[in-house]
Amino acid sequence: MNESNELQLTAAPEDAGKRIDSWLSEQIEGLTRSAAQNLLAEQAVTADGKPLKKNYKLAGGEQITVCLPDLREVDIVPENIPLDIVFEDSDIIVVNKPRGMVVHPAAGNWSGTLVNALMYHCGDSLSGINGEHRPGIVHRIDKDTSGLLVVAKNDAAHQSLAAQIAAHTARRSYQAVVVGSPRQDEGTIDKPIARHRTDRKKMAVVEGGREAVTHYRVLKRYRGYTHMAFELETGRTHQIRVHMASIGHPIIGDPVYGLKKDRFADIGGQCLHAAQLTLRHPRTDEIMQFSAPLPQYFAEILCKLEKMQ
């Protein structure tokens, strides 16, 4: 490992008692608990120069050093898939992902992903921190969610962006149409999320799960539906979808958490769009804000709702 592959993290006082593998998966976006355990087994995670075991429980206040794996040769076929590039320089690339595109290869989706497209567009200029199947991927959005993603083109950029997401200084704003009409015009949902206890393909609000905080705001109320904006503090899997379903206002078209009998149930996936992304440039420290207009499917739904008024 070289020095540029070291990530420095600090455990907060409120982290006391958490297992190190679980905590690392919370702090480093895209790092699974099993991947964190592999790093611990390889003695790549230390505090005060001493390797930590996977069952180590934080005391709070520790300075944790994580030696991230070196770039490995990526066995992914680059594919000439058009990308909607919002911004690009030598450190980062911001793309507007279309609905229906998977972010990174996995079982059942080894081609046609955003990573396949990025490999063609960027060649070898992608961070290798997240391993061979997710080069450059700092955060992700669901297959049927459209909108903005920032991708790291080198490891230094990746570490900076991951730290911003972990510290909640990188802001991600979404828009969606939900069923029903929330009572308040704005508010916060603070409910822990974990894997569903019986249906392992779903996430759920679970006591003792990982912290999940979603801020919401009503943009416009329609007859039976509401156009809303969301800002994430945390980035849990399916977070907005799970949180809105938990308060009785699921996102329309959501095949997992939505209503089966709804006039918009067959629109081809959840009506959710990552509309804005704010971050500090990893090299210049400049605050940058990116926006992606509502895609056509979303705009057409709003037109239908207007006609229903």
CORJORA-V793905 format. One record per helix or strand. SS is the DSSP state (hx for helix, st for strand). FROM is the first residue (numbers start at 1). TO is the last residue. If there is no record, write none. Layout:
((SS/FROM/TO) (SS/FROM/TO))
//
This chain:
((hx/3/5) (st/6/10) (hx/13/15) (st/19/19) (hx/20/27) (hx/33/41) (st/45/47) (st/50/51) (st/57/57) (st/63/67) (st/85/88) (st/92/97) (st/106/106) (st/109/109) (hx/114/122) (st/137/137) (st/146/152) (hx/155/166) (st/171/179) (st/186/190) (st/193/195) (st/203/205) (st/210/210) (st/213/221) (st/225/232) (hx/239/246) (st/251/251) (st/272/280) (st/287/291) (hx/296/308))
//
